[in-house]
Amino acid sequence: MQLKNVIESPCGIRYMLDQLELQSGFARRWLLDSPMMTSSEDIAATYAVLHRFAEFVNRVEPLFINTLNHKLCGLKDIRTTIKNLYNHAVLDDIELFEVKHLAILATDVAQLLAQHGMADVVEIPALDEVITILDPDGMKIATFYIYDSYCAELKDLRSQMRQHPEQQDELLLKASELEDGVHKDLSRQLHPFATAIEQAQLALARIDVNTAKAMQMKQMGLSFPTLAEDGITRYQAMFHPQVKEALASHGRDFQPVDIAFGEQPALITGANMGGKTVVLKTLTLCQLLYQFGFGIPAASAQIAAKDEIHFCIGDEQSVEKGLSSFAAEMKNIDAVIKASRENKRILALIDEPARTTNPTEGAALVTALLKVLENKDLSLVMTTHYDIEPGKARCLRVKGFENGKMDYQLVEVQDGEVPREALNIAQSLGIDSEWIETARNLLETSNRHN
């Protein structure tokens, strides 16, 4: 799975990408094409590089970062030109310019990073010989022209053209033939450097991406995760950056959440508007950020790597397949059950399953789902507002409505009973008092009869 395959996930990964200040379109495409890491070794190596870049952006002057970013703005996608070079094609002036521009850019960026001890972090192949081939006069200007120094005969012809404009057509034809020969010769000389040129382009993309990730960590207060070697994922003060920003725009604070899961199913209960869905979105976001090598929105995080991440959220109609919300939800959960029977490390985050059906059948489906999955080798976090038997699940509850406001902290409880707080929440929102009082009276009458 590539990053571009999950960018539309409702967990908020697109927001994180949109906030990433990448300097080049090629770096963005490279990032979107990057595969989700599942190996702990690959993840550790990726974060080792990001650690160096985080230290780098924290210790150098902002002006230096601006200079580096200005350079990286010049990174272009020249993969077609590189492919032509591999295939022994004769490059035209534009393609030769692209190669020269990249070679000078790579050399400049390498020199900038070397000034601050970063030359060993992302290796940029030396392209001095490429520059010499394409810049025979040593002007170090990122433009390309068939210089007179490439061919003495061509130089003489150009001189004649200036002196004898009446012979322009004849001389132009001869000059064009000589320039074709120069193109062939330059392409032949550059062919052995195709791999180094390709590696330089990728190295510059990695530098752009890691600089942007490091700056994002600094600006958003993200942290470096560690590998959960015992398989239990733990977060302290976890937050959702997009929700946090939205609340801040209204003068409100996001309440961070602590949570641990993995050794057994975790069932989160709480009233509507209790923050359960935000918790699941944040867990999904954090897992994806971890396995694509980003900073994590939490004070600290220990995360277990997974082979597959399933985020099932309700109210998800499938227009293309003609499925209702309930049908689409059932299909997604069915995929989790099938995946749990394979020899894979699975993380399943299921939000309020069967919420759109009647409460009796809904509670039965949720209870049955827990029973089916509780003995499977997967990490499961599920939310519900149904009163159900939790079985082997560890029960967490949103603390709830206290002292006139919601407390979104998760507390461990002994059963899956859902707190009755809908009326209190509605009242705090300023909903019509007659409606709320009528509902409260009906509840009291029903409780007396029961």
Salt bridges, closest charged atoms under 4 A:
GLU8 OE2 - ARG14 NH2 2.44
ASP18 OD1 - ARG28 NH2 3.95
ASP33 OD1 - LYS4 NZ 2.98
ASP77 OD2 - ARG29 NE 3.48
ASP77 OD2 - ARG79 NH2 2.67
ASP93 OD1 - HIS183 NE2 2.48
ASP108 OD2 - LYS71 NZ 3.24
ASP120 OD1 - ARG52 NH2 3.10
ASP135 OD1 - LYS100 NZ 3.89
ASP148 OD1 - ARG158 NH1 2.65
GLU166 OE2 - HIS164 ND1 3.44
GLU170 OE2 - LYS174 NZ 3.69
GLU179 OE2 - ARG158 NH2 3.14
ASP185 OD1 - ARG188 NH2 2.31
ASP230 OD2 - ARG234 NH2 2.74
ASP307 OD1 - ARG345 NH2 2.93
GLU308 OE1 - HIS310 NE2 2.82
GLU308 OE2 - LYS344 NZ 2.65
ASP315 OD2 - ARG355 NH1 3.96
ASP334 OD2 - LYS338 NZ 2.49
GLU342 OE1 - LYS344 NZ 3.20
ASP351 OD2 - ARG355 NH2 2.74
GLU352 OE2 - LYS276 NZ 3.07
GLU352 OE1 - HIS385 ND1 2.29
ASP387 OD2 - ARG420 NH2 2.87
GLU412 OE2 - ARG394 NE 3.19
GLU437 OE2 - ARG440 NE 3.64
